[in-house]
Amino acid sequence: MKVKTSVTLSEDLLEAVDELAKSSSRSEVIERAVRDYLAARARATRDARDVEIMNRLADTYNAETADLLTYQPWIELGE
């Protein structure tokens, strides 16, 4: 359901919206922009959480990787 609202924008921003809205409406352009912004914020929040988890577990991951490397055979390349 759509709800009519009033938003005040600077003149230059409104001109840019109008330029994008040639084949649609201002409302559609603004709604898409807000949706994109909210999706980007959600992604940034998820990414920050993932980085925090990886940083918290980095020592464990590094120890596991070091252990795995001890199983790697070292190959002497031809002379």
N, C-alpha and C positions, 0 to 999 in steps of 0.2 A: 504494500500500500504506500502510495506517495503522499507526502504531507507538504503543503505549500508553506514556504518560509521566505523570509527576507534576509538577504546577505548584502553587506556593503563592501564593495571592492574598489580598489584604486582604478582610475580611468585607464591607465596603461594595461593593467591586468585584464580589465573588461574588454579592451580592444583585442588583446591576444586571444581571449576566450572566443570572441566573435569571429576572429580569423579561423580558429579551429572548428567553429560550429557552422561553417558554410553549408554542410550537407546534413546537419542535425540541429539541435537546439542548445542554447546556453546551458540549460539544466542538465542535458545529457553529458555535455563536456565537463561541467563542474562535478556531477555525480561520479563520472569515470575517474576524474582526477582525485577525488576524495577516496574512492575505493582503492585506487592504486597506492595512494599515500598510506592508507591503513594497512594494506597488504605488505608494503615495504617495512612499516614499523613492526608488524608481526614477525616478518622474516628476520629483521635486525634483532628482535628480542630472542627468537629461537637461536640465531647464530651466536649471540652473546652467551646464552646458556650453554650451548655446545662447547664454546671455547673455554668457559669456566670449568666444565666437566673434564675436558681434555687436559687443561692445565693442572687440575687437581690430581689427575691420574698419570701425569707425564712420567714421574719417577717409576711407577709400576710398569708402564709401557716400555720405557727405556731399559729397565732391568730384564724384562721378557725378551726384548729384541736382542740385547747383548747375549743372553743365554742361547737364543736361537742361532746366533752367529757362531757359537762354539761348535755347532753341529755341521757347519759348512766346511766341506773339504777345500783346502787351499790347492789350487792347481798351478803348477809351474808351467809357464808359457815356454814354448820352444826357444832354443838358443839361437 
